């Protein structure tokens, strides 16, 4: 049964993880989002309460 021979499958596993660990992370880290988030001010805007008459 060829499935029990680990030699080719082990190398495929090792090479695929090598690609995942060395090539893909720098490409993902180098990605820049088009809309960078801006920092919000610590002061919240003052809101006025609604003064509605209840009937």
PQR file of N, CA, C, O and H, with PARSE charges and radii, in Angstrom:
ATOM      1  N   UNK A   1       0.851  -1.191   0.000 -0.4000 1.5000
ATOM      2  CA  UNK A   1       0.000   0.000   0.000 -0.0000 2.0000
ATOM      3  C   UNK A   1       0.889   1.243   0.000  0.5500 1.7000
ATOM      4  O   UNK A   1       1.673   1.431   0.930 -0.5500 1.4000
ATOM      5  N   UNK A   2       0.785   2.085  -1.009 -0.4000 1.5000
ATOM      6  CA  UNK A   2       1.671   3.252  -1.093 -0.0000 2.0000
ATOM      7  C   UNK A   2       1.340   4.331  -0.063  0.5500 1.7000
ATOM      8  O   UNK A   2       2.180   5.186   0.214 -0.5500 1.4000
ATOM      9  H   UNK A   2       0.148   1.933  -1.764  0.4000 1.0000
ATOM     10  N   UNK A   3       0.136   4.310   0.509 -0.4000 1.5000
ATOM     11  CA  UNK A   3      -0.216   5.341   1.492 -0.0000 2.0000
ATOM     12  C   UNK A   3       0.602   5.205   2.771  0.5500 1.7000
ATOM     13  O   UNK A   3       0.753   6.173   3.516 -0.5500 1.4000
ATOM     14  H   UNK A   3      -0.547   3.615   0.284  0.4000 1.0000
ATOM     15  N   UNK A   4       1.129   4.014   3.030 -0.4000 1.5000
ATOM     16  CA  UNK A   4       1.888   3.806   4.251 -0.0000 2.0000
ATOM     17  C   UNK A   4       3.345   4.215   4.115  0.5500 1.7000
ATOM     18  O   UNK A   4       4.062   4.245   5.115 -0.5500 1.4000
ATOM     19  H   UNK A   4       1.006   3.227   2.424  0.4000 1.0000
ATOM     20  N   UNK A   5       3.798   4.525   2.927 -0.4000 1.5000
ATOM     21  CA  UNK A   5       5.168   4.975   2.719 -0.0000 2.0000
ATOM     22  C   UNK A   5       5.220   6.479   3.021  0.5500 1.7000
ATOM     23  O   UNK A   5       4.676   7.268   2.248 -0.5500 1.4000
ATOM     24  H   UNK A   5       3.215   4.500   2.115  0.4000 1.0000
ATOM     25  N   UNK A   6       5.860   6.898   4.125 -0.4000 1.5000
ATOM     26  CA  UNK A   6       5.825   8.313   4.500 -0.0000 2.0000
ATOM     27  C   UNK A   6       6.801   9.201   3.735  0.5500 1.7000
ATOM     28  O   UNK A   6       6.741  10.423   3.873 -0.5500 1.4000
ATOM     29  H   UNK A   6       6.302   6.257   4.752  0.4000 1.0000
ATOM     30  N   UNK A   7       7.687   8.633   2.941 -0.4000 1.5000
ATOM     31  CA  UNK A   7       8.736   9.430   2.312 -0.0000 2.0000
ATOM     32  C   UNK A   7       8.181  10.546   1.415  0.5500 1.7000
ATOM     33  O   UNK A   7       8.557  11.696   1.640 -0.5500 1.4000
ATOM     34  H   UNK A   7       7.736   7.640   2.829  0.4000 1.0000
ATOM     35  N   UNK A   8       7.326  10.304   0.424 -0.4000 1.5000
ATOM     36  CA  UNK A   8       6.890  11.428  -0.415 -0.0000 2.0000
ATOM     37  C   UNK A   8       5.942  12.376   0.324  0.5500 1.7000
ATOM     38  O   UNK A   8       5.982  13.587   0.103 -0.5500 1.4000
ATOM     39  H   UNK A   8       7.021   9.370   0.241  0.4000 1.0000
ATOM     40  N   UNK A   9       5.096  11.837   1.194 -0.4000 1.5000
ATOM     41  CA  UNK A   9       4.126  12.694   1.875 -0.0000 2.0000
ATOM     42  C   UNK A   9       4.786  13.566   2.910  0.5500 1.7000
ATOM     43  O   UNK A   9       4.354  14.696   3.137 -0.5500 1.4000
ATOM     44  H   UNK A   9       5.063  10.853   1.373  0.4000 1.0000
ATOM     45  N   UNK A  10       5.821  13.064   3.542 -0.4000 1.5000
ATOM     46  CA  UNK A  10       6.542  13.876   4.524 -0.0000 2.0000
ATOM     47  C   UNK A  10       7.238  15.051   3.843  0.5500 1.7000
ATOM     48  O   UNK A  10       7.223  16.164   4.370 -0.5500 1.4000
ATOM     49  H   UNK A  10       6.172  12.145   3.358  0.4000 1.0000
ATOM     50  N   UNK A  11       7.837  14.825   2.697 -0.4000 1.5000
ATOM     51  CA  UNK A  11       8.497  15.917   1.982 -0.0000 2.0000
ATOM     52  C   UNK A  11       7.487  16.940   1.475  0.5500 1.7000
ATOM     53  O   UNK A  11       7.757  18.141   1.500 -0.5500 1.4000
ATOM     54  H   UNK A  11       7.849  13.921   2.268  0.4000 1.0000
ATOM     55  N   UNK A  12       6.335  16.479   1.020 -0.4000 1.5000
ATOM     56  CA  UNK A  12       5.286  17.414   0.593 -0.0000 2.0000
ATOM     57  C   UNK A  12       4.834  18.257   1.774  0.5500 1.7000
ATOM     58  O   UNK A  12       4.649  19.466   1.635 -0.5500 1.4000
ATOM     59  H   UNK A  12       6.116  15.503   1.000  0.4000 1.0000
ATOM     60  N   UNK A  13       4.656  17.644   2.922 -0.4000 1.5000
ATOM     61  CA  UNK A  13       4.261  18.376   4.125 -0.0000 2.0000
ATOM     62  C   UNK A  13       5.323  19.393   4.527  0.5500 1.7000
ATOM     63  O   UNK A  13       5.004  20.540   4.840 -0.5500 1.4000
ATOM     64  H   UNK A  13       4.807  16.662   3.035  0.4000 1.0000
ATOM     65  N   UNK A  14       6.571  18.975   4.519 -0.4000 1.5000
ATOM     66  CA  UNK A  14       7.665  19.865   4.922 -0.0000 2.0000
ATOM     67  C   UNK A  14       7.777  21.042   3.960  0.5500 1.7000
ATOM     68  O   UNK A  14       7.914  22.183   4.403 -0.5500 1.4000
ATOM     69  H   UNK A  14       6.831  18.044   4.265  0.4000 1.0000
ATOM     70  N   UNK A  15       7.724  20.793   2.665 -0.4000 1.5000
ATOM     71  CA  UNK A  15       7.845  21.878   1.696 -0.0000 2.0000
ATOM     72  C   UNK A  15       6.647  22.822   1.724  0.5500 1.7000
ATOM     73  O   UNK A  15       6.798  24.032   1.556 -0.5500 1.4000
ATOM     74  H   UNK A  15       7.613  19.866   2.305  0.4000 1.0000
ATOM     75  N   UNK A  16       5.468  22.269   1.935 -0.4000 1.5000
ATOM     76  CA  UNK A  16       4.298  23.149   1.995 -0.0000 2.0000
ATOM     77  C   UNK A  16       4.365  24.050   3.224  0.5500 1.7000
ATOM     78  O   UNK A  16       4.034  25.232   3.131 -0.5500 1.4000
ATOM     79  H   UNK A  16       5.345  21.286   2.071  0.4000 1.0000
ATOM     80  N   UNK A  17       4.790  23.514   4.387 -0.4000 1.5000
ATOM     81  CA  UNK A  17       4.924  24.365   5.569 -0.0000 2.0000
ATOM     82  C   UNK A  17       6.076  25.344   5.415  0.5500 1.7000
ATOM     83  O   UNK A  17       6.010  26.459   5.932 -0.5500 1.4000
ATOM     84  H   UNK A  17       5.059  22.554   4.462  0.4000 1.0000
ATOM     85  N   UNK A  18       7.102  24.956   4.733 -0.4000 1.5000
ATOM     86  CA  UNK A  18       8.201  25.883   4.474 -0.0000 2.0000
ATOM     87  C   UNK A  18       7.721  27.064   3.648  0.5500 1.7000
ATOM     88  O   UNK A  18       8.106  28.204   3.907 -0.5500 1.4000
ATOM     89  H   UNK A  18       7.155  24.050   4.313  0.4000 1.0000
ATOM     90  N   UNK A  19       6.889  26.799   2.665 -0.4000 1.5000
ATOM     91  CA  UNK A  19       6.319  27.876   1.858 -0.0000 2.0000
ATOM     92  C   UNK A  19       5.401  28.744   2.706  0.5500 1.7000
ATOM     93  O   UNK A  19       5.449  29.971   2.624 -0.5500 1.4000
ATOM     94  H   UNK A  19       6.576  25.872   2.455  0.4000 1.0000
ATOM     95  N   UNK A  20       4.565  28.103   3.522 -0.4000 1.5000
ATOM     96  CA  UNK A  20       3.647  28.877   4.363 -0.0000 2.0000
ATOM     97  C   UNK A  20       4.385  29.759   5.360  0.5500 1.7000
ATOM     98  O   UNK A  20       3.940  30.868   5.654 -0.5500 1.4000
ATOM     99  H   UNK A  20       4.527  27.106   3.589  0.4000 1.0000
ATOM    100  N   UNK A  21       5.499  29.282   5.878 -0.4000 1.5000
ATOM    101  CA  UNK A  21       6.210  30.030   6.916 -0.0000 2.0000
ATOM    102  C   UNK A  21       7.143  31.084   6.336  0.5500 1.7000
ATOM    103  O   UNK A  21       7.342  32.121   6.969 -0.5500 1.4000
ATOM    104  H   UNK A  21       5.862  28.381   5.639  0.4000 1.0000
ATOM    105  N   UNK A  22       7.724  30.866   5.159 -0.4000 1.5000
ATOM    106  CA  UNK A  22       8.735  31.797   4.652 -0.0000 2.0000
ATOM    107  C   UNK A  22       8.222  32.756   3.590  0.5500 1.7000
ATOM    108  O   UNK A  22       8.664  33.904   3.551 -0.5500 1.4000
ATOM    109  H   UNK A  22       7.562  30.025   4.644  0.4000 1.0000
ATOM    110  N   UNK A  23       7.322  32.336   2.742 -0.4000 1.5000
ATOM    111  CA  UNK A  23       6.927  33.180   1.615 -0.0000 2.0000
ATOM    112  C   UNK A  23       5.657  33.974   1.897  0.5500 1.7000
ATOM    113  O   UNK A  23       5.594  35.165   1.595 -0.5500 1.4000
ATOM    114  H   UNK A  23       6.963  31.403   2.774  0.4000 1.0000
ATOM    115  N   UNK A  24       4.665  33.342   2.462 -0.4000 1.5000
ATOM    116  CA  UNK A  24       3.362  33.992   2.602 -0.0000 2.0000
ATOM    117  C   UNK A  24       3.330  35.081   3.681  0.5500 1.7000
ATOM    118  O   UNK A  24       2.753  36.133   3.408 -0.5500 1.4000
ATOM    119  H   UNK A  24       4.716  32.374   2.708  0.4000 1.0000
ATOM    120  N   UNK A  25       3.904  34.917   4.894 -0.4000 1.5000
ATOM    121  CA  UNK A  25       3.790  35.976   5.906 -0.0000 2.0000
ATOM    122  C   UNK A  25       4.342  37.336   5.487  0.5500 1.7000
ATOM    123  O   UNK A  25       3.682  38.336   5.773 -0.5500 1.4000
ATOM    124  H   UNK A  25       4.372  34.062   5.116  0.4000 1.0000
ATOM    125  N   UNK A  26       5.502  37.456   4.828 -0.4000 1.5000
ATOM    126  CA  UNK A  26       5.934  38.794   4.410 -0.0000 2.0000
ATOM    127  C   UNK A  26       4.968  39.443   3.416  0.5500 1.7000
ATOM    128  O   UNK A  26       4.797  40.662   3.427 -0.5500 1.4000
ATOM    129  H   UNK A  26       6.037  36.645   4.596  0.4000 1.0000
ATOM    130  N   UNK A  27       4.342  38.643   2.564 -0.4000 1.5000
ATOM    131  CA  UNK A  27       3.384  39.198   1.617 -0.0000 2.0000
ATOM    132  C   UNK A  27       2.148  39.718   2.341  0.5500 1.7000
ATOM    133  O   UNK A  27       1.595  40.752   1.968 -0.5500 1.4000
ATOM    134  H   UNK A  27       4.481  37.652   2.555  0.4000 1.0000
ATOM    135  N   UNK A  28       1.724  39.016   3.356 -0.4000 1.5000
ATOM    136  CA  UNK A  28       0.548  39.450   4.109 -0.0000 2.0000
ATOM    137  C   UNK A  28       0.882  40.675   4.956  0.5500 1.7000
ATOM    138  O   UNK A  28       0.075  41.600   5.052 -0.5500 1.4000
ATOM    139  H   UNK A  28       2.174  38.175   3.659  0.4000 1.0000
ATOM    140  N   UNK A  29       2.052  40.687   5.565 -0.4000 1.5000
ATOM    141  CA  UNK A  29       2.454  41.810   6.414 -0.0000 2.0000
ATOM    142  C   UNK A  29       2.675  43.066   5.576  0.5500 1.7000
ATOM    143  O   UNK A  29       2.437  44.169   6.066 -0.5500 1.4000
ATOM    144  H   UNK A  29       2.708  39.936   5.487  0.4000 1.0000
ATOM    145  N   UNK A  30       3.118  42.935   4.342 -0.4000 1.5000
ATOM    146  CA  UNK A  30       3.381  44.092   3.490 -0.0000 2.0000
ATOM    147  C   UNK A  30       2.103  44.726   2.954  0.5500 1.7000
ATOM    148  O   UNK A  30       2.152  45.793   2.342 -0.5500 1.4000
ATOM    149  H   UNK A  30       3.312  42.039   3.943  0.4000 1.0000
ATOM    150  N   UNK A  31       0.971  44.087   3.175 -0.4000 1.5000
ATOM    151  CA  UNK A  31      -0.293  44.626   2.675 -0.0000 2.0000
ATOM    152  C   UNK A  31      -0.672  45.877   3.455  0.5500 1.7000
ATOM    153  O   UNK A  31      -0.607  45.899   4.684 -0.5500 1.4000
ATOM    154  H   UNK A  31       0.932  43.220   3.672  0.4000 1.0000
ATOM    155  N   UNK A  32      -1.064  46.912   2.734 -0.4000 1.5000
ATOM    156  CA  UNK A  32      -1.498  48.168   3.360 -0.0000 2.0000
ATOM    157  C   UNK A  32      -2.976  48.367   3.083  0.5500 1.7000
ATOM    158  O   UNK A  32      -3.442  48.189   1.957 -0.5500 1.4000
ATOM    159  H   UNK A  32      -1.117  46.894   1.735  0.4000 1.0000
ATOM    160  N   UNK A  33      -3.693  48.732   4.109 -0.4000 1.5000
ATOM    161  CA  UNK A  33      -5.107  49.015   3.952 -0.0000 2.0000
ATOM    162  C   UNK A  33      -5.272  50.405   3.350  0.5500 1.7000
ATOM    163  O   UNK A  33      -4.522  51.313   3.710 -0.5500 1.4000
ATOM    164  H   UNK A  33      -3.314  48.876   5.023  0.4000 1.0000
ATOM    165  N   UNK A  34      -6.226  50.602   2.445 -0.4000 1.5000
ATOM    166  CA  UNK A  34      -6.382  51.920   1.819 -0.0000 2.0000
ATOM    167  C   UNK A  34      -6.877  52.985   2.790  0.5500 1.7000
ATOM    168  O   UNK A  34      -6.555  54.161   2.622 -0.5500 1.4000
ATOM    169  H   UNK A  34      -6.836  49.865   2.152  0.4000 1.0000
ATOM    170  N   UNK A  35      -7.638  52.609   3.785 -0.4000 1.5000
ATOM    171  CA  UNK A  35      -8.164  53.573   4.750 -0.0000 2.0000
ATOM    172  C   UNK A  35      -7.588  53.265   6.123  0.5500 1.7000
ATOM    173  O   UNK A  35      -8.114  52.437   6.867 -0.5500 1.4000
ATOM    174  H   UNK A  35      -7.900  51.654   3.922  0.4000 1.0000
ATOM    175  N   UNK A  36      -6.499  53.948   6.438 -0.4000 1.5000
ATOM    176  CA  UNK A  36      -5.900  53.735   7.746 -0.0000 2.0000
ATOM    177  C   UNK A  36      -6.788  54.380   8.808  0.5500 1.7000
ATOM    178  O   UNK A  36      -7.283  55.488   8.600 -0.5500 1.4000
ATOM    179  H   UNK A  36      -6.072  54.620   5.833  0.4000 1.0000
ATOM    180  N   UNK A  37      -6.998  53.719   9.930 -0.4000 1.5000
ATOM    181  CA  UNK A  37      -7.848  54.304  10.965 -0.0000 2.0000
ATOM    182  C   UNK A  37      -7.185  55.523  11.606  0.5500 1.7000
ATOM    183  O   UNK A  37      -5.972  55.545  11.815 -0.5500 1.4000
ATOM    184  H   UNK A  37      -6.596  52.819  10.100  0.4000 1.0000
ATOM    185  N   UNK A  38      -7.973  56.508  11.906 -0.4000 1.5000
ATOM    186  CA  UNK A  38      -7.457  57.709  12.556 -0.0000 2.0000
ATOM    187  C   UNK A  38      -7.736  57.606  14.046  0.5500 1.7000
ATOM    188  O   UNK A  38      -8.692  56.954  14.468 -0.5500 1.4000
ATOM    189  H   UNK A  38      -8.959  56.490  11.736  0.4000 1.0000
ATOM    190  N   UNK A  39      -6.907  58.243  14.820 -0.4000 1.5000
ATOM    191  CA  UNK A  39      -7.101  58.199  16.269 -0.0000 2.0000
ATOM    192  C   UNK A  39      -8.218  59.161  16.657  0.5500 1.7000
ATOM    193  O   UNK A  39      -8.299  60.285  16.163 -0.5500 1.4000
ATOM    194  H   UNK A  39      -6.131  58.772  14.477  0.4000 1.0000
ATOM    195  N   UNK A  40      -9.071  58.690  17.550 -0.4000 1.5000
ATOM    196  CA  UNK A  40     -10.167  59.523  18.017 -0.0000 2.0000
ATOM    197  C   UNK A  40      -9.687  60.392  19.158  0.5500 1.7000
ATOM    198  O   UNK A  40      -8.761  60.030  19.884 -0.5500 1.4000
ATOM    199  H   UNK A  40      -9.005  57.776  17.951  0.4000 1.0000
ATOM    200  N   UNK A  41     -10.321  61.536  19.309 -0.4000 1.5000
ATOM    201  CA  UNK A  41      -9.967  62.407  20.420 -0.0000 2.0000
ATOM    202  C   UNK A  41     -10.531  61.832  21.706  0.5500 1.7000
ATOM    203  O   UNK A  41     -11.538  61.124  21.696 -0.5500 1.4000
ATOM    204  H   UNK A  41     -11.073  61.829  18.719  0.4000 1.0000
ATOM    205  N   UNK A  42      -9.871  62.144  22.811 -0.4000 1.5000
ATOM    206  CA  UNK A  42     -10.309  61.625  24.101 -0.0000 2.0000
ATOM    207  C   UNK A  42     -11.563  62.348  24.583  0.5500 1.7000
ATOM    208  O   UNK A  42     -12.328  61.807  25.382 -0.5500 1.4000
ATOM    209  H   UNK A  42      -9.053  62.719  22.818  0.4000 1.0000
ATOM    210  N   UNK A  43     -11.773  63.570  24.097 -0.4000 1.5000
ATOM    211  CA  UNK A  43     -12.929  64.349  24.540 -0.0000 2.0000
ATOM    212  C   UNK A  43     -14.131  63.986  23.682  0.5500 1.7000
ATOM    213  O   UNK A  43     -14.091  64.090  22.456 -0.5500 1.4000
ATOM    214  H   UNK A  43     -11.151  64.009  23.448  0.4000 1.0000
ATOM    215  N   UNK A  44     -15.190  63.563  24.338 -0.4000 1.5000
ATOM    216  CA  UNK A  44     -16.416  63.216  23.633 -0.0000 2.0000
ATOM    217  C   UNK A  44     -17.195  64.488  23.315  0.5500 1.7000
ATOM    218  O   UNK A  44     -17.189  65.424  24.114 -0.5500 1.4000
ATOM    219  H   UNK A  44     -15.222  63.479  25.334  0.4000 1.0000
ATOM    220  N   UNK A  45     -17.855  64.541  22.178 -0.4000 1.5000
ATOM    221  CA  UNK A  45     -18.647  65.734  21.866 -0.0000 2.0000
ATOM    222  C   UNK A  45     -19.841  65.850  22.813  0.5500 1.7000
ATOM    223  O   UNK A  45     -20.446  64.852  23.206 -0.5500 1.4000
ATOM    224  H   UNK A  45     -17.860  63.781  21.529  0.4000 1.0000
ATOM    225  N   UNK A  46     -20.157  67.084  23.164 -0.4000 1.5000
ATOM    226  CA  UNK A  46     -21.262  67.320  24.098 -0.0000 2.0000
ATOM    227  C   UNK A  46     -22.581  67.204  23.342  0.5500 1.7000
ATOM    228  O   UNK A  46     -22.776  67.845  22.309 -0.5500 1.4000
ATOM    229  H   UNK A  46     -19.665  67.895  22.845  0.4000 1.0000
ATOM    230  N   UNK A  47     -23.464  66.397  23.857 -0.4000 1.5000
ATOM    231  CA  UNK A  47     -24.780  66.248  23.243 -0.0000 2.0000
ATOM    232  C   UNK A  47     -25.828  66.887  24.129  0.5500 1.7000
ATOM    233  O   UNK A  47     -25.731  66.857  25.356 -0.5500 1.4000
ATOM    234  H   UNK A  47     -23.306  65.876  24.696  0.4000 1.0000
ATOM    235  N   UNK A  48     -26.821  67.460  23.493 -0.4000 1.5000
ATOM    236  CA  UNK A  48     -27.911  68.079  24.237 -0.0000 2.0000
ATOM    237  C   UNK A  48     -29.055  67.084  24.376  0.5500 1.7000
ATOM    238  O   UNK A  48     -29.367  66.370  23.423 -0.5500 1.4000
ATOM    239  H   UNK A  48     -26.899  67.485  22.496  0.4000 1.0000
ATOM    240  N   UNK A  49     -29.684  67.024  25.545 -0.4000 1.5000
ATOM    241  CA  UNK A  49     -30.812  66.106  25.697 -0.0000 2.0000
ATOM    242  C   UNK A  49     -32.021  66.614  24.926  0.5500 1.7000
ATOM    243  O   UNK A  49     -32.206  67.818  24.748 -0.5500 1.4000
ATOM    244  H   UNK A  49     -29.430  67.604  26.319  0.4000 1.0000
ATOM    245  N   UNK A  50     -32.823  65.687  24.481 -0.4000 1.5000
ATOM    246  CA  UNK A  50     -34.034  66.064  23.775 -0.0000 2.0000
ATOM    247  C   UNK A  50     -35.098  66.429  24.798  0.5500 1.7000
ATOM    248  O   UNK A  50     -35.369  65.679  25.736 -0.5500 1.4000
ATOM    249  H   UNK A  50     -32.673  64.709  24.626  0.4000 1.0000
ATOM    250  N   UNK A  51     -35.679  67.567  24.603 -0.4000 1.5000
ATOM    251  CA  UNK A  51     -36.710  68.050  25.511 -0.0000 2.0000
ATOM    252  C   UNK A  51     -38.057  67.927  24.832  0.5500 1.7000
ATOM    253  O   UNK A  51     -38.613  68.924  24.371 -0.5500 1.4000
ATOM    254  H   UNK A  51     -35.459  68.177  23.842  0.4000 1.0000
ATOM    255  N   UNK A  52     -38.580  66.740  24.765 -0.4000 1.5000
ATOM    256  CA  UNK A  52     -39.838  66.527  24.096 -0.0000 2.0000
ATOM    257  C   UNK A  52     -40.982  66.517  25.115  0.5500 1.7000
ATOM    258  O   UNK A  52     -40.894  65.867  26.157 -0.5500 1.4000
ATOM    259  H   UNK A  52     -38.129  65.930  25.140  0.4000 1.0000
ATOM    260  N   UNK A  53     -42.027  67.230  24.806 -0.4000 1.5000
ATOM    261  CA  UNK A  53     -43.194  67.154  25.711 -0.0000 2.0000
ATOM    262  C   UNK A  53     -43.928  65.830  25.502  0.5500 1.7000
ATOM    263  O   UNK A  53     -44.225  65.434  24.375 -0.5500 1.4000
ATOM    264  H   UNK A  53     -42.099  67.758  23.960  0.4000 1.0000
ATOM    265  N   UNK A  54     -44.207  65.168  26.601 -0.4000 1.5000
ATOM    266  CA  UNK A  54     -44.927  63.904  26.512 -0.0000 2.0000
ATOM    267  C   UNK A  54     -46.409  64.145  26.806  0.5500 1.7000
ATOM    268  O   UNK A  54     -46.746  64.738  27.831 -0.5500 1.4000
ATOM    269  H   UNK A  54     -43.966  65.490  27.516  0.4000 1.0000
ATOM    270  N   UNK A  55     -47.275  63.701  25.933 -0.4000 1.5000
ATOM    271  CA  UNK A  55     -48.716  63.928  26.090 -0.0000 2.0000
ATOM    272  C   UNK A  55     -49.408  62.700  26.550  0.5500 1.7000
ATOM    273  O   UNK A  55     -50.625  62.710  26.734 -0.5500 1.4000
ATOM    274  H   UNK A  55     -47.001  63.220  25.101  0.4000 1.0000
TER
END
